[in-house]
Structures are given as structure tokens and as C-alpha cells.
Amino acid sequence: MSMNIKVDSEFLGSSTALVGAFLMSTGYPVAFFVFLVSNLFFIKMSLDKKMKSFLAMQGAFMTTSLIGIWNNFL
């Protein structure tokens, strides 16, 4: 028995990015974790849709998310 779960990574990536932006604008650095989740959803989307430039951009954005986590929590 195979379980096939479809994830709308475009919607989830956009939603988590908006939540992260709100958290960041109100001074909550936990936003970097939310941005990281958003990056992962957008990376999945870019792989599914074969969007190489978008994948590269999300790789760069994920780097900034990890730097933010490092600077604020580690």
C-alpha cells in the first residue's frame, strides 16, 4: 500500500514567508526559523517545477536564515 501525499509547497512557502516577515517586523528573531521552513517549501517547489534560478535564490535566502539562527540562538 502506497501513501501519496500532495503538498502545496507554493502556498505553504508563501504563507510561512508572510508569517516570518510579520514576526521579523515586530522584533521576534524566531522569524528566522519560520523563514527556514519557507525556504524548504520553496526549494521543494522549485525542484518540482524545475525552476533553477528560483532554486538558487532560495539557496541564498536559506543561507541568510541560517546566519540569522546562528547569530540569535547559537
C-alpha positions, 0 to 999 in steps of 0.5 A: 500500500502506497501513501501519496501525499500532495503538498502545496509547497507554493502556498505553504512557502508563501504563507510561512514567508508572510508569517516570518516577515510579520514576526521579523517586523515586530522584533521576534528573531524566531522569524528566522526559523519560520523563514527556514521552513519557507525556504524548504517549501520553496526549494521543494517547489522549485525542484518540482517545477524545475525552476533553477534560478528560483532554486538558487535564490532560495539557496541564498535566502536559506543561507541568510536564515541560517546566519540569522539562527546562528547569530540569535540562538547559537 
